[in-house]
Amino acid sequence: MLTARTHNRRDCAGRRTSDRPHGFGRRLGRIFLSASERRLSWEDQRAQYWTRLLFCGLALMYFNVGGEPQVRPWASLLLVNLVMSVYGLQILFFMGHAAARPHTPWRQHLTMWVDIAAATFAALADSTLSSPGFLVFLMVILGNGMRYGLALFGEAVIGCLGASILIVWLRLPDYLGMFSVSAVFFLVFFTIIVLYSYSLTAKIERARSKLAHERNIDALTGMLNRRALMERATSLFQSPESHGGEIAVMFADLDGFKAVNDTYGHHVGDRVLVAVAEQILDNVRDVDLVARYGGDEFLLVLPRTSLEGGEIVAQRVRQGINEWARENKIDFNVSIGLGSYPAHGRDLQSVIASVDKAMYRSKNVHGGGGILHAEVAPVDA
């Protein structure tokens, strides 16, 4: 999980330091991070929880219809009913949790391991060696892999393979007694299905990552594009208390950029935009949201950051951009409007409107290049 770092880490020269990669490598990291995120809504997850409940109900029917002969001597029908009932209650609990908090990675992992534990118990308690519990392992692998991507697919394969080895080890005398050609081919086919499913999932994941990259990332700068930032920032503003309560927002616009394009050509203008993006990315945290908002405009959303902290970041960004411009003998500057939630608006759009106005006032006040705070939003009567 991404962690927040403070804005006041400095090296011996007084500039902010970072242990993250810079430049092109930094942008690539953001691309892969954005592409690999799998944020499923409650509607996307609901079917999986109902399937779990269905399997829980089928397990109770399977053992109770078979009666005591269906249960191995070490267990009892009462124990099986108790374990499956607890499993069902766990599903219902996590269903409610998923409805309230759809994107919770730890829940996805935990529910998968609980599924594996329940299937393992069922296979060990079943007097039949070819227990339906093994088919549940396959469902766990395919369900988590197709829904959550390759990382959870691999975790599910490892978990189910380890559980299967444990079952065979604990029931080894029984399995040796029933060893046959059909049993061997069952294992071969099971392995082929898992490997083939992994191959298909890998192809789907690559296609999904490519689509996410094209959909969310600005091709020139490697930043988020406007649409992607608005999606993430809207979610951030819906629960600001969970992100420290204060959110700093900056709107940056290049001064003299049209003249750069007219004088040196658009290829130099593109080089300027890339350099500006790198200066911004080098002065923010991974938890911050930054985007090329359009043309030569950039928007920064900094959670857990006060207006004073935002001022520090704005000064560093402006200083870095001005140093690059001087070193490369290209005449341009940057105007920055700065505001924060909740002082300058109670939602994302109102804060952006406030800092946008501050940015244009900065152009007028400073004649190009400068930082100006947004005006305090009026309090509703």
PyMOL commands that set and color helices and strands:
alter all, ss='L'
color gray80, all
select helices_A, chain A and resi 23-36+42-66+68-70+77-100+105-125+133-148+150-170+172-177+181-216+226-238+240-243+257-264+266-281+307-327+348-366
alter helices_A, ss='H'
color red, helices_A
select strands_A, chain A and resi 224-225+247-255+289-294+297-303+333-341+370-373
alter strands_A, ss='S'
color yellow, strands_A
deselect
rebuild
show_as cartoon
